[in-house]
Amino acid sequence: MLNAAEKGAVREEKGARHYVGDLWRCTAKGCLWYQPVHHAKGGGQLPEKFREEEVTTPE
C-alpha cells in the first residue's frame, strides 16, 4: 500500500478528492508504478523522488 507521502503525491497530481485508500505500489527496486488493488486501470507513476535505488556493494 502507498505510504502517506506517496498518497499525497498522487492527490497532488490527480486532485485533492482522488481516492487513494486502495492504491498499492510495485515493490521491484526502482519501480514507480502504482495501481488500485483490484484492477490495473487507474494507475500511474509516482514522482521520481520516490524511486528506490538498488544498493550496490563496494568491491
Predicted model as a PDB file, atoms N, CA, C, CB and O in Angstrom, pLDDT in the B-factor column:
MODEL        1                                                                  
ATOM      1  N   MET A   1       0.851  -1.184   0.000  1.00 94.00           N  
ATOM      2  CA  MET A   1       0.000   0.000   0.000  1.00 94.00           C  
ATOM      3  C   MET A   1       0.891   1.240   0.000  1.00 94.00           C  
ATOM      4  CB  MET A   1      -0.966   0.002   1.231  1.00 94.00           C  
ATOM      5  O   MET A   1       2.021   1.221   0.490  1.00 94.00           O  
ATOM      6  N   LEU A   2       0.346   2.321  -0.567  1.00 95.00           N  
ATOM      7  CA  LEU A   2       1.111   3.567  -0.591  1.00 95.00           C  
ATOM      8  C   LEU A   2       1.221   4.135   0.816  1.00 95.00           C  
ATOM      9  CB  LEU A   2       0.456   4.597  -1.537  1.00 95.00           C  
ATOM     10  O   LEU A   2       0.297   4.014   1.621  1.00 95.00           O  
ATOM     11  N   ASN A   3       2.363   4.757   1.104  1.00 95.00           N  
ATOM     12  CA  ASN A   3       2.513   5.432   2.394  1.00 95.00           C  
ATOM     13  C   ASN A   3       1.913   6.836   2.278  1.00 95.00           C  
ATOM     14  CB  ASN A   3       4.023   5.498   2.832  1.00 95.00           C  
ATOM     15  O   ASN A   3       1.445   7.218   1.205  1.00 95.00           O  
ATOM     16  N   ALA A   4       1.923   7.598   3.357  1.00 96.00           N  
ATOM     17  CA  ALA A   4       1.273   8.908   3.381  1.00 96.00           C  
ATOM     18  C   ALA A   4       1.888   9.870   2.367  1.00 96.00           C  
ATOM     19  CB  ALA A   4       1.358   9.507   4.777  1.00 96.00           C  
ATOM     20  O   ALA A   4       1.155  10.604   1.704  1.00 96.00           O  
ATOM     21  N   ALA A   5       3.190   9.887   2.231  1.00 95.00           N  
ATOM     22  CA  ALA A   5       3.853  10.787   1.288  1.00 95.00           C  
ATOM     23  C   ALA A   5       3.487  10.439  -0.152  1.00 95.00           C  
ATOM     24  CB  ALA A   5       5.375  10.730   1.474  1.00 95.00           C  
ATOM     25  O   ALA A   5       3.252  11.329  -0.969  1.00 95.00           O  
ATOM     26  N   GLU A   6       3.440   9.154  -0.459  1.00 96.00           N  
ATOM     27  CA  GLU A   6       3.081   8.702  -1.802  1.00 96.00           C  
ATOM     28  C   GLU A   6       1.620   9.049  -2.118  1.00 96.00           C  
ATOM     29  CB  GLU A   6       3.312   7.179  -1.937  1.00 96.00           C  
ATOM     30  O   GLU A   6       1.304   9.486  -3.225  1.00 96.00           O  
ATOM     31  N   LYS A   7       0.737   8.851  -1.135  1.00 96.00           N  
ATOM     32  CA  LYS A   7      -0.669   9.220  -1.322  1.00 96.00           C  
ATOM     33  C   LYS A   7      -0.798  10.711  -1.585  1.00 96.00           C  
ATOM     34  CB  LYS A   7      -1.505   8.824  -0.092  1.00 96.00           C  
ATOM     35  O   LYS A   7      -1.594  11.128  -2.427  1.00 96.00           O  
ATOM     36  N   GLY A   8      -0.024  11.513  -0.874  1.00 96.00           N  
ATOM     37  CA  GLY A   8      -0.042  12.958  -1.085  1.00 96.00           C  
ATOM     38  C   GLY A   8       0.395  13.333  -2.485  1.00 96.00           C  
ATOM     39  O   GLY A   8      -0.175  14.239  -3.094  1.00 96.00           O  
ATOM     40  N   ALA A   9       1.403  12.644  -3.001  1.00 96.00           N  
ATOM     41  CA  ALA A   9       1.890  12.916  -4.356  1.00 96.00           C  
ATOM     42  C   ALA A   9       0.821  12.566  -5.397  1.00 96.00           C  
ATOM     43  CB  ALA A   9       3.187  12.121  -4.634  1.00 96.00           C  
ATOM     44  O   ALA A   9       0.654  13.290  -6.378  1.00 96.00           O  
ATOM     45  N   VAL A  10       0.100  11.465  -5.188  1.00 96.00           N  
ATOM     46  CA  VAL A  10      -0.965  11.077  -6.123  1.00 96.00           C  
ATOM     47  C   VAL A  10      -2.090  12.109  -6.070  1.00 96.00           C  
ATOM     48  CB  VAL A  10      -1.512   9.652  -5.788  1.00 96.00           C  
ATOM     49  O   VAL A  10      -2.612  12.507  -7.112  1.00 96.00           O  
ATOM     50  N   ARG A  11      -2.463  12.538  -4.886  1.00 96.00           N  
ATOM     51  CA  ARG A  11      -3.523  13.554  -4.766  1.00 96.00           C  
ATOM     52  C   ARG A  11      -3.097  14.870  -5.404  1.00 96.00           C  
ATOM     53  CB  ARG A  11      -3.885  13.785  -3.287  1.00 96.00           C  
ATOM     54  O   ARG A  11      -3.915  15.559  -6.013  1.00 96.00           O  
ATOM     55  N   GLU A  12      -1.825  15.219  -5.268  1.00 95.00           N  
ATOM     56  CA  GLU A  12      -1.319  16.444  -5.886  1.00 95.00           C  
ATOM     57  C   GLU A  12      -1.461  16.372  -7.409  1.00 95.00           C  
ATOM     58  CB  GLU A  12       0.158  16.679  -5.494  1.00 95.00           C  
ATOM     59  O   GLU A  12      -1.798  17.360  -8.060  1.00 95.00           O  
ATOM     60  N   GLU A  13      -1.199  15.192  -7.959  1.00 94.00           N  
ATOM     61  CA  GLU A  13      -1.290  15.007  -9.406  1.00 94.00           C  
ATOM     62  C   GLU A  13      -2.735  14.886  -9.889  1.00 94.00           C  
ATOM     63  CB  GLU A  13      -0.511  13.773  -9.818  1.00 94.00           C  
ATOM     64  O   GLU A  13      -3.107  15.480 -10.901  1.00 94.00           O  
ATOM     65  N   LYS A  14      -3.546  14.116  -9.163  1.00 93.00           N  
ATOM     66  CA  LYS A  14      -4.890  13.771  -9.651  1.00 93.00           C  
ATOM     67  C   LYS A  14      -6.004  14.592  -9.019  1.00 93.00           C  
ATOM     68  CB  LYS A  14      -5.157  12.319  -9.403  1.00 93.00           C  
ATOM     69  O   LYS A  14      -7.154  14.507  -9.452  1.00 93.00           O  
ATOM     70  N   GLY A  15      -5.682  15.382  -8.007  1.00 94.00           N  
ATOM     71  CA  GLY A  15      -6.683  16.216  -7.353  1.00 94.00           C  
ATOM     72  C   GLY A  15      -6.937  15.782  -5.922  1.00 94.00           C  
ATOM     73  O   GLY A  15      -6.810  14.607  -5.579  1.00 94.00           O  
ATOM     74  N   ALA A  16      -7.297  16.745  -5.098  1.00 93.00           N  
ATOM     75  CA  ALA A  16      -7.459  16.511  -3.658  1.00 93.00           C  
ATOM     76  C   ALA A  16      -8.551  15.496  -3.326  1.00 93.00           C  
ATOM     77  CB  ALA A  16      -7.767  17.812  -2.967  1.00 93.00           C  
ATOM     78  O   ALA A  16      -8.492  14.851  -2.280  1.00 93.00           O  
ATOM     79  N   ARG A  17      -9.537  15.347  -4.193  1.00 93.00           N  
ATOM     80  CA  ARG A  17     -10.643  14.424  -3.904  1.00 93.00           C  
ATOM     81  C   ARG A  17     -10.413  13.020  -4.451  1.00 93.00           C  
ATOM     82  CB  ARG A  17     -11.927  14.973  -4.473  1.00 93.00           C  
ATOM     83  O   ARG A  17     -11.270  12.151  -4.289  1.00 93.00           O  
ATOM     84  N   HIS A  18      -9.274  12.782  -5.096  1.00 91.00           N  
ATOM     85  CA  HIS A  18      -8.984  11.464  -5.662  1.00 91.00           C  
ATOM     86  C   HIS A  18      -8.802  10.444  -4.532  1.00 91.00           C  
ATOM     87  CB  HIS A  18      -7.713  11.517  -6.562  1.00 91.00           C  
ATOM     88  O   HIS A  18      -8.037  10.688  -3.599  1.00 91.00           O  
ATOM     89  N   TYR A  19      -9.492   9.314  -4.609  1.00 93.00           N  
ATOM     90  CA  TYR A  19      -9.420   8.280  -3.571  1.00 93.00           C  
ATOM     91  C   TYR A  19      -8.103   7.505  -3.686  1.00 93.00           C  
ATOM     92  CB  TYR A  19     -10.629   7.311  -3.680  1.00 93.00           C  
ATOM     93  O   TYR A  19      -7.796   6.939  -4.735  1.00 93.00           O  
ATOM     94  N   VAL A  20      -7.337   7.486  -2.602  1.00 95.00           N  
ATOM     95  CA  VAL A  20      -6.039   6.820  -2.616  1.00 95.00           C  
ATOM     96  C   VAL A  20      -5.961   5.672  -1.611  1.00 95.00           C  
ATOM     97  CB  VAL A  20      -4.943   7.823  -2.329  1.00 95.00           C  
ATOM     98  O   VAL A  20      -4.887   5.100  -1.421  1.00 95.00           O  
ATOM     99  N   GLY A  21      -7.052   5.330  -0.978  1.00 94.00           N  
ATOM    100  CA  GLY A  21      -7.058   4.310   0.064  1.00 94.00           C  
ATOM    101  C   GLY A  21      -6.849   2.885  -0.415  1.00 94.00           C  
ATOM    102  O   GLY A  21      -6.561   2.003   0.394  1.00 94.00           O  
ATOM    103  N   ASP A  22      -6.987   2.636  -1.717  1.00 94.00           N  
ATOM    104  CA  ASP A  22      -6.843   1.270  -2.216  1.00 94.00           C  
ATOM    105  C   ASP A  22      -5.680   1.132  -3.204  1.00 94.00           C  
ATOM    106  CB  ASP A  22      -8.136   0.824  -2.879  1.00 94.00           C  
ATOM    107  O   ASP A  22      -5.657   0.196  -4.003  1.00 94.00           O  
ATOM    108  N   LEU A  23      -4.730   2.046  -3.156  1.00 95.00           N  
ATOM    109  CA  LEU A  23      -3.608   2.003  -4.099  1.00 95.00           C  
ATOM    110  C   LEU A  23      -2.425   1.247  -3.512  1.00 95.00           C  
ATOM    111  CB  LEU A  23      -3.180   3.421  -4.487  1.00 95.00           C  
ATOM    112  O   LEU A  23      -2.065   1.431  -2.349  1.00 95.00           O  
ATOM    113  N   TRP A  24      -1.835   0.402  -4.328  1.00 95.00           N  
ATOM    114  CA  TRP A  24      -0.625  -0.294  -3.916  1.00 95.00           C  
ATOM    115  C   TRP A  24       0.468   0.049  -4.898  1.00 95.00           C  
ATOM    116  CB  TRP A  24      -0.844  -1.830  -3.837  1.00 95.00           C  
ATOM    117  O   TRP A  24       0.207   0.469  -6.026  1.00 95.00           O  
ATOM    118  N   ARG A  25       1.702  -0.135  -4.453  1.00 94.00           N  
ATOM    119  CA  ARG A  25       2.865   0.225  -5.244  1.00 94.00           C  
ATOM    120  C   ARG A  25       3.643  -1.022  -5.638  1.00 94.00           C  
ATOM    121  CB  ARG A  25       3.763   1.195  -4.473  1.00 94.00           C  
ATOM    122  O   ARG A  25       3.727  -1.986  -4.877  1.00 94.00           O  
ATOM    123  N   CYS A  26       4.202  -0.986  -6.827  1.00 92.00           N  
ATOM    124  CA  CYS A  26       5.114  -2.034  -7.282  1.00 92.00           C  
ATOM    125  C   CYS A  26       6.279  -2.109  -6.297  1.00 92.00           C  
ATOM    126  CB  CYS A  26       5.624  -1.757  -8.744  1.00 92.00           C  
ATOM    127  O   CYS A  26       6.776  -1.074  -5.854  1.00 92.00           O  
ATOM    128  N   THR A  27       6.719  -3.311  -5.951  1.00 89.00           N  
ATOM    129  CA  THR A  27       7.785  -3.466  -4.965  1.00 89.00           C  
ATOM    130  C   THR A  27       9.145  -3.766  -5.580  1.00 89.00           C  
ATOM    131  CB  THR A  27       7.427  -4.555  -4.007  1.00 89.00           C  
ATOM    132  O   THR A  27      10.117  -3.949  -4.848  1.00 89.00           O  
ATOM    133  N   ALA A  28       9.240  -3.821  -6.896  1.00 90.00           N  
ATOM    134  CA  ALA A  28      10.540  -4.050  -7.539  1.00 90.00           C  
ATOM    135  C   ALA A  28      11.426  -2.820  -7.345  1.00 90.00           C  
ATOM    136  CB  ALA A  28      10.364  -4.367  -9.058  1.00 90.00           C  
ATOM    137  O   ALA A  28      10.932  -1.693  -7.384  1.00 90.00           O  
ATOM    138  N   LYS A  29      12.710  -3.021  -7.141  1.00 88.00           N  
ATOM    139  CA  LYS A  29      13.639  -1.906  -6.963  1.00 88.00           C  
ATOM    140  C   LYS A  29      13.565  -0.980  -8.159  1.00 88.00           C  
ATOM    141  CB  LYS A  29      15.078  -2.412  -6.765  1.00 88.00           C  
ATOM    142  O   LYS A  29      13.630  -1.429  -9.303  1.00 88.00           O  
ATOM    143  N   GLY A  30      13.429   0.315  -7.900  1.00 90.00           N  
ATOM    144  CA  GLY A  30      13.395   1.308  -8.959  1.00 90.00           C  
ATOM    145  C   GLY A  30      12.043   1.518  -9.602  1.00 90.00           C  
ATOM    146  O   GLY A  30      11.895   2.419 -10.428  1.00 90.00           O  
ATOM    147  N   CYS A  31      11.053   0.718  -9.252  1.00 93.00           N  
ATOM    148  CA  CYS A  31       9.729   0.807  -9.867  1.00 93.00           C  
ATOM    149  C   CYS A  31       8.916   1.938  -9.222  1.00 93.00           C  
ATOM    150  CB  CYS A  31       8.977  -0.543  -9.734  1.00 93.00           C  
ATOM    151  O   CYS A  31       8.912   2.088  -8.000  1.00 93.00           O  
ATOM    152  N   LEU A  32       8.239   2.719 -10.042  1.00 95.00           N  
ATOM    153  CA  LEU A  32       7.409   3.822  -9.558  1.00 95.00           C  
ATOM    154  C   LEU A  32       5.921   3.607  -9.838  1.00 95.00           C  
ATOM    155  CB  LEU A  32       7.861   5.120 -10.191  1.00 95.00           C  
ATOM    156  O   LEU A  32       5.112   4.488  -9.549  1.00 95.00           O  
ATOM    157  N   TRP A  33       5.552   2.468 -10.389  1.00 95.00           N  
ATOM    158  CA  TRP A  33       4.168   2.192 -10.771  1.00 95.00           C  
ATOM    159  C   TRP A  33       3.282   1.976  -9.546  1.00 95.00           C  
ATOM    160  CB  TRP A  33       4.105   0.967 -11.682  1.00 95.00           C  
ATOM    161  O   TRP A  33       3.693   1.337  -8.578  1.00 95.00           O  
ATOM    162  N   TYR A  34       2.075   2.508  -9.598  1.00 95.00           N  
ATOM    163  CA  TYR A  34       1.058   2.222  -8.579  1.00 95.00           C  
ATOM    164  C   TYR A  34      -0.263   1.978  -9.297  1.00 95.00           C  
ATOM    165  CB  TYR A  34       0.930   3.402  -7.536  1.00 95.00           C  
ATOM    166  O   TYR A  34      -0.465   2.433 -10.423  1.00 95.00           O  
ATOM    167  N   GLN A  35      -1.157   1.254  -8.631  1.00 95.00           N  
ATOM    168  CA  GLN A  35      -2.479   0.989  -9.197  1.00 95.00           C  
ATOM    169  C   GLN A  35      -3.423   0.567  -8.086  1.00 95.00           C  
ATOM    170  CB  GLN A  35      -2.409  -0.101 -10.299  1.00 95.00           C  
ATOM    171  O   GLN A  35      -2.976   0.198  -7.000  1.00 95.00           O  
ATOM    172  N   PRO A  36      -4.739   0.616  -8.349  1.00 95.00           N  
ATOM    173  CA  PRO A  36      -5.706   0.135  -7.368  1.00 95.00           C  
ATOM    174  C   PRO A  36      -5.506  -1.368  -7.116  1.00 95.00           C  
ATOM    175  CB  PRO A  36      -7.152   0.416  -7.850  1.00 95.00           C  
ATOM    176  O   PRO A  36      -5.052  -2.095  -7.999  1.00 95.00           O  
ATOM    177  N   VAL A  37      -5.837  -1.809  -5.941  1.00 93.00           N  
ATOM    178  CA  VAL A  37      -5.632  -3.196  -5.543  1.00 93.00           C  
ATOM    179  C   VAL A  37      -6.361  -4.183  -6.450  1.00 93.00           C  
ATOM    180  CB  VAL A  37      -6.084  -3.388  -4.120  1.00 93.00           C  
ATOM    181  O   VAL A  37      -5.795  -5.218  -6.804  1.00 93.00           O  
ATOM    182  N   HIS A  38      -7.581  -3.895  -6.828  1.00 89.00           N  
ATOM    183  CA  HIS A  38      -8.420  -4.886  -7.503  1.00 89.00           C  
ATOM    184  C   HIS A  38      -8.426  -4.829  -9.029  1.00 89.00           C  
ATOM    185  CB  HIS A  38      -9.797  -4.737  -7.031  1.00 89.00           C  
ATOM    186  O   HIS A  38      -9.059  -5.669  -9.670  1.00 89.00           O  
ATOM    187  N   HIS A  39      -7.733  -3.853  -9.625  1.00 85.00           N  
ATOM    188  CA  HIS A  39      -7.672  -3.796 -11.089  1.00 85.00           C  
ATOM    189  C   HIS A  39      -6.490  -2.944 -11.530  1.00 85.00           C  
ATOM    190  CB  HIS A  39      -8.989  -3.233 -11.673  1.00 85.00           C  
ATOM    191  O   HIS A  39      -5.994  -2.113 -10.769  1.00 85.00           O  
ATOM    192  N   ALA A  40      -6.043  -3.155 -12.765  1.00 79.00           N  
ATOM    193  CA  ALA A  40      -4.860  -2.466 -13.281  1.00 79.00           C  
ATOM    194  C   ALA A  40      -5.175  -1.083 -13.848  1.00 79.00           C  
ATOM    195  CB  ALA A  40      -4.205  -3.310 -14.347  1.00 79.00           C  
ATOM    196  O   ALA A  40      -4.263  -0.284 -14.059  1.00 79.00           O  
ATOM    197  N   LYS A  41      -6.440  -0.792 -14.096  1.00 84.00           N  
ATOM    198  CA  LYS A  41      -6.794   0.525 -14.623  1.00 84.00           C  
ATOM    199  C   LYS A  41      -6.720   1.565 -13.516  1.00 84.00           C  
ATOM    200  CB  LYS A  41      -8.205   0.504 -15.250  1.00 84.00           C  
ATOM    201  O   LYS A  41      -6.945   1.256 -12.346  1.00 84.00           O  
ATOM    202  N   GLY A  42      -6.408   2.783 -13.889  1.00 80.00           N  
ATOM    203  CA  GLY A  42      -6.401   3.870 -12.913  1.00 80.00           C  
ATOM    204  C   GLY A  42      -5.075   4.049 -12.206  1.00 80.00           C  
ATOM    205  O   GLY A  42      -4.995   4.800 -11.234  1.00 80.00           O  
ATOM    206  N   GLY A  43      -4.040   3.384 -12.666  1.00 90.00           N  
ATOM    207  CA  GLY A  43      -2.735   3.524 -12.045  1.00 90.00           C  
ATOM    208  C   GLY A  43      -1.929   4.638 -12.671  1.00 90.00           C  
ATOM    209  O   GLY A  43      -2.429   5.393 -13.505  1.00 90.00           O  
ATOM    210  N   GLY A  44      -0.685   4.732 -12.265  1.00 94.00           N  
ATOM    211  CA  GLY A  44       0.193   5.755 -12.800  1.00 94.00           C  
ATOM    212  C   GLY A  44       1.593   5.615 -12.239  1.00 94.00           C  
ATOM    213  O   GLY A  44       1.937   4.606 -11.623  1.00 94.00           O  
ATOM    214  N   GLN A  45       2.384   6.631 -12.458  1.00 95.00           N  
ATOM    215  CA  GLN A  45       3.770   6.651 -11.985  1.00 95.00           C  
ATOM    216  C   GLN A  45       3.911   7.667 -10.859  1.00 95.00           C  
ATOM    217  CB  GLN A  45       4.747   6.984 -13.145  1.00 95.00           C  
ATOM    218  O   GLN A  45       3.411   8.788 -10.959  1.00 95.00           O  
ATOM    219  N   LEU A  46       4.585   7.277  -9.800  1.00 95.00           N  
ATOM    220  CA  LEU A  46       4.924   8.210  -8.734  1.00 95.00           C  
ATOM    221  C   LEU A  46       6.044   9.126  -9.220  1.00 95.00           C  
ATOM    222  CB  LEU A  46       5.343   7.453  -7.439  1.00 95.00           C  
ATOM    223  O   LEU A  46       6.767   8.774 -10.152  1.00 95.00           O  
ATOM    224  N   PRO A  47       6.195  10.293  -8.601  1.00 95.00           N  
ATOM    225  CA  PRO A  47       7.306  11.178  -8.964  1.00 95.00           C  
ATOM    226  C   PRO A  47       8.662  10.499  -8.736  1.00 95.00           C  
ATOM    227  CB  PRO A  47       7.230  12.483  -8.155  1.00 95.00           C  
ATOM    228  O   PRO A  47       8.781   9.581  -7.924  1.00 95.00           O  
ATOM    229  N   GLU A  48       9.650  10.954  -9.444  1.00 93.00           N  
ATOM    230  CA  GLU A  48      10.993  10.382  -9.405  1.00 93.00           C  
ATOM    231  C   GLU A  48      11.589  10.353  -7.992  1.00 93.00           C  
ATOM    232  CB  GLU A  48      11.903  11.166 -10.322  1.00 93.00           C  
ATOM    233  O   GLU A  48      12.382   9.465  -7.680  1.00 93.00           O  
ATOM    234  N   LYS A  49      11.219  11.305  -7.141  1.00 92.00           N  
ATOM    235  CA  LYS A  49      11.797  11.351  -5.789  1.00 92.00           C  
ATOM    236  C   LYS A  49      11.463  10.111  -4.954  1.00 92.00           C  
ATOM    237  CB  LYS A  49      11.306  12.593  -5.064  1.00 92.00           C  
ATOM    238  O   LYS A  49      12.084   9.885  -3.915  1.00 92.00           O  
ATOM    239  N   PHE A  50      10.491   9.306  -5.394  1.00 92.00           N  
ATOM    240  CA  PHE A  50      10.115   8.090  -4.669  1.00 92.00           C  
ATOM    241  C   PHE A  50      10.832   6.839  -5.169  1.00 92.00           C  
ATOM    242  CB  PHE A  50       8.631   7.883  -4.770  1.00 92.00           C  
ATOM    243  O   PHE A  50      10.594   5.745  -4.658  1.00 92.00           O  
ATOM    244  N   ARG A  51      11.699   6.989  -6.152  1.00 89.00           N  
ATOM    245  CA  ARG A  51      12.414   5.827  -6.692  1.00 89.00           C  
ATOM    246  C   ARG A  51      13.389   5.293  -5.642  1.00 89.00           C  
ATOM    247  CB  ARG A  51      13.171   6.201  -8.004  1.00 89.00           C  
ATOM    248  O   ARG A  51      14.149   6.056  -5.047  1.00 89.00           O  
ATOM    249  N   GLU A  52      13.361   3.996  -5.424  1.00 76.00           N  
ATOM    250  CA  GLU A  52      14.296   3.340  -4.511  1.00 76.00           C  
ATOM    251  C   GLU A  52      15.461   2.826  -5.335  1.00 76.00           C  
ATOM    252  CB  GLU A  52      13.610   2.176  -3.711  1.00 76.00           C  
ATOM    253  O   GLU A  52      15.288   2.015  -6.245  1.00 76.00           O  
ATOM    254  N   GLU A  53      16.621   3.299  -5.011  1.00 63.00           N  
ATOM    255  CA  GLU A  53      17.807   2.867  -5.743  1.00 63.00           C  
ATOM    256  C   GLU A  53      18.280   1.514  -5.236  1.00 63.00           C  
ATOM    257  CB  GLU A  53      18.929   3.904  -5.617  1.00 63.00           C  
ATOM    258  O   GLU A  53      18.133   1.197  -4.056  1.00 63.00           O  
ATOM    259  N   GLU A  54      18.848   0.720  -6.136  1.00 53.00           N  
ATOM    260  CA  GLU A  54      19.404  -0.550  -5.729  1.00 53.00           C  
ATOM    261  C   GLU A  54      20.672  -0.304  -4.916  1.00 53.00           C  
ATOM    262  CB  GLU A  54      19.693  -1.441  -6.955  1.00 53.00           C  
ATOM    263  O   GLU A  54      21.460   0.588  -5.227  1.00 53.00           O  
ATOM    264  N   VAL A  55      20.849  -1.086  -3.902  1.00 50.00           N  
ATOM    265  CA  VAL A  55      22.031  -0.952  -3.062  1.00 50.00           C  
ATOM    266  C   VAL A  55      23.188  -1.683  -3.748  1.00 50.00           C  
ATOM    267  CB  VAL A  55      21.772  -1.519  -1.622  1.00 50.00           C  
ATOM    268  O   VAL A  55      23.066  -2.852  -4.112  1.00 50.00           O  
ATOM    269  N   THR A  56      24.284  -0.995  -3.914  1.00 53.00           N  
ATOM    270  CA  THR A  56      25.464  -1.622  -4.517  1.00 53.00           C  
ATOM    271  C   THR A  56      26.516  -1.816  -3.455  1.00 53.00           C  
ATOM    272  CB  THR A  56      26.021  -0.774  -5.684  1.00 53.00           C  
ATOM    273  O   THR A  56      26.689  -0.965  -2.583  1.00 53.00           O  
ATOM    274  N   THR A  57      27.211  -2.914  -3.519  1.00 55.00           N  
ATOM    275  CA  THR A  57      28.253  -3.200  -2.542  1.00 55.00           C  
ATOM    276  C   THR A  57      29.612  -2.909  -3.182  1.00 55.00           C  
ATOM    277  CB  THR A  57      28.168  -4.681  -2.045  1.00 55.00           C  
ATOM    278  O   THR A  57      29.851  -3.289  -4.328  1.00 55.00           O  
ATOM    279  N   PRO A  58      30.490  -2.244  -2.455  1.00 61.00           N  
ATOM    280  CA  PRO A  58      31.810  -1.962  -2.992  1.00 61.00           C  
ATOM    281  C   PRO A  58      32.605  -3.255  -3.167  1.00 61.00           C  
ATOM    282  CB  PRO A  58      32.564  -0.988  -2.077  1.00 61.00           C  
ATOM    283  O   PRO A  58      32.445  -4.208  -2.405  1.00 61.00           O  
ATOM    284  N   GLU A  59      33.463  -3.267  -4.184  1.00 59.00           N  
ATOM    285  CA  GLU A  59      34.264  -4.469  -4.429  1.00 59.00           C  
ATOM    286  C   GLU A  59      35.577  -4.405  -3.710  1.00 59.00           C  
ATOM    287  CB  GLU A  59      34.504  -4.662  -5.908  1.00 59.00           C  
ATOM    288  O   GLU A  59      36.379  -5.335  -3.805  1.00 59.00           O  
TER     289      GLU A  59                                                      
ENDMDL                                                                          
END                                                                             
